[in-house]
Amino acid sequence: MMQIRKSYLLVSLTLVMCASARPVVGQERNLYWGDTHVHTSYSRDAFSAGNVNADPDMAYRFARGLPVVHPSLGNRVRLDRPLDFLVVADHTPFGSGAPVEGDRDTLEFQTAAWSLYADAAERNNDPGTFTALIGWEWTYTPGGQHLHRVVFTPADAETAKQFLPASPASTGVRPEDLWNWLEATSDRLGIDFVAIPHNSNLSGGRMFEMVDSDGRPISAEYARTRMRWEPLVEVLQIKGTSETHPFFSPEDEFADFELGYQRDGNIIHTRGDMTAPDPADYVRTALLRGLGIEEEVGVNPYKLGLQGATDTHTTLSDTDEDLFAGWLARLTGPANGPEALPVFGRVATWNSAAQGITGAWSTANTREALTASFKRKEVYATSGPRIQLRMFGGFEFETEDANARDIAAVGYGGGVPMGGDLAQAPSDSPVSLLIHAVKDPVGANLDRVQVIKGWLDDEGETHERIYDVVWAGARTAVNGKVPPIGSTVDVARATYDNTIGSAELSTVWVDPDFDPDERAFYYVRVLEIPTPRYSTYDAVALGLDPAEFTGQPPAIQERAFSSPIWYTP
Amino acid sequence: MTKPGRKLAWLPSWLQDPLIHFLVIGGVLFAAYGLIVPDANDPRRITVSRDALINFAQYRANTFQFDVIDQAIDELTAGERQALVDEYVREEALYREAIAMGLDQGDDVIRQRLIQRLEFLFEDNDEPADVGRDELMKFYTEYSDDYIEPAIYTFTHVFFNTERRGDAEAHEAATQLLAELNEQSIPFSGSLGLGDRPLYFQNYIERTRDFIAANLGQDLISMLDHVEPSTSTWYGPIQSPYGWHLVLLTSRESAWLPNLEQIEDRVREDYRRMRKEQTQRQQLDEIISSYEVNVIGLDPEFRNAESVKEEN
């Protein structure tokens, strides 16, 4: 089996070898790619799952494109396209996998481990070329409800060593306690932090509630504090997509995408009492709730930018379907052979998704500049492919702007980029969006670009609507929906080709249902043509039938989500 | 770093007696010692500690969340807790029995896992002493392939998008413009605004071969290798997956090797890493070479089963 895996990796590497990571130059900002959520042997759960020696240094080296020996497969692997930035986000307190003597539940152990951890980031941080942001994961899981946050700071190692990373045990278990800690530490040391909630899909109705942790209705102060520290959400990751759920978006034919452990109700928790999907579990419903709360209290607590990360526990950030090797060291496939793969206990490995990644429009590849791009939400999420996506909102974009030679110049010149705000439409002009999407240079063509709009009507009810705004080929919308693009996927061989779809899609979309008196948000979803899912590559490598062996769809439509632009009357 | 809810105040007063603590802690240490080194103590006694149970439950539930299980164990009913302990005991007892019977022998999965754990044990985390200049130079020379800077190209292009124009029209338009560009000696900056909007970049300034290939395809970059760099002679049309291109290649630098001085930090780091791996490998090699090896039955002449039997 090891032999199969090796040759399979080699073939995959050769296929995509021809790329290297360099930012795409735009008018004012460059596009940088990174993962903000990687676990190493320092995380207790990663360690007990068999990741015994793949440390933070290895995570950075792999992300930088240097060859490493795969911790579970034992072969030499290299990321064909390096990342531009990385946050190693191990669970705190650190576990026995940190190479420190003594009892892990002591201050001495944690201090020493944190020091080694911060040094690894410092050693690998190379401003302009590769940014290693110092971060960790604050992990609280009452009764299986995921209230997890990745936290990172632009601070250097020397400064970071003046605090110990917060955990629920050290701050208190409410997210509010974490924000208090961030505020106190930020005041004490003069450094900034970004906290990013994730796996809201596994929060059991707790991530985006209408009330605070003590059950009181959300106040303006709560909303302001939350937005001060948590301006974004990790919308895509290995344990599932949190954008929306078919339960809430029955009209959205693309809502059922990599829902992760919720797919067959197979949720990670220990007591068997996880509830059905809750509006507090998904990002689209949270964005809608935010509009209503803002109407009530004056501040929107869920004005969330969208970004993607892996949450891998193997130390190696890999989102390419043809390379993905599982998220837990023990479950890495298919080298372990078919009998070791499908289901261990309650969690079907194949439900994991080979995603996600963040594209950041930043002025430079440095800790400070990248953190600033996260803070202004000029970032976006993809399920792995490096789809270049720009979106600008304004009131005066015209049709021909979509054909402009320099989209960025027009966009920044006449509007706000993703993550921004529009207000008080002049002479009731409708919102117009200038959108430009280009395929991953070494990836699949694009199927379509959609605008997802959410708004609050004068009765206080929220609504969502999806518009196909530009698409490949000569298809005609039926009842407002563009029919499926078809598929070139050969499941038996795990291949596809780019004979359908477009390399580039751009348009100016003017909201046909605009009401200047209604609060609204707009974000863009870009869909690729269907391509083989990683489980299909693995099954084919093992000579097994993909659908039967993995129980997963053999092909998926990978995608990008922009951060929204908000309109306020 | 203390965990919440682990205070002693709720204990009955007799349990707060230091003597009891002494006896309990002593007992726990004794039991833990027994768990870690069962054979040295009593191979027929199984101690079930909380940590061992958490670890066990994590594998059973495939839920690698220490705190979740830690808490879940507290929430189990007495019956559930007993069932978990029984299951642990069952596995531990049968595991020990299997080891005693030598059933771990000849199983590849078990072999690989044990080897992995041994390798981890020998991983050297100490920083090696400062490396001398000569040593570093030797390393740099030996691994110079790793430090070669790739070939880089500077060019601009005019793009004709086949998706927009169709292949024939795009090629035709490119061919026509090529003649004009060369007749009028249009310079580098002249590409701006000509043709269609490029998908990725208009100008490629000192970009690597891999980068250009990822944007415009392998065929285009291969063609560039045959073009003479010039500040006024345009070349084309060259085809990419997206259309036809007219190219003005102004420079092409071959791959080159930087001096040690220019990349000393990187070489030093690689050297340190290699030494670390080497030390580990040496220690493992020492173990391997401490074994006497007896190879039998591989020589084709001795393929005869009889002779193999005799060797044994």
Interface residues (C-beta under 8 A of the other chain):
Chain A: M17 C18 A19 S20 R22 V24 V25 R44 D45 A46 S48 A49 V52 N53 R81 P93 G95 P99 D105 T106 L107 Q110 R123 T139 Y140 T141 P142 G143 G144 P168 A169 S170 V173 I268 H269 T270 R271 H313 L328 F344 G345 R346 V347 Q388 N403 A404 R405 V438 K439 P441 V442 N498 S502 A503 E504
Chain B: M1 T2 K3 P4 N55 Q58 Y59 R60 A61 N62 T63 F64 Q65 F66 D67 V68 I69 Q71 A72 E75 Q116 R117 E119 F120 E123 N125 E163 L192 G193 R197 L199 Y200 F201 R207 T208 D210 F211 A213 A214 N215 Q218 P241 Y242 E269
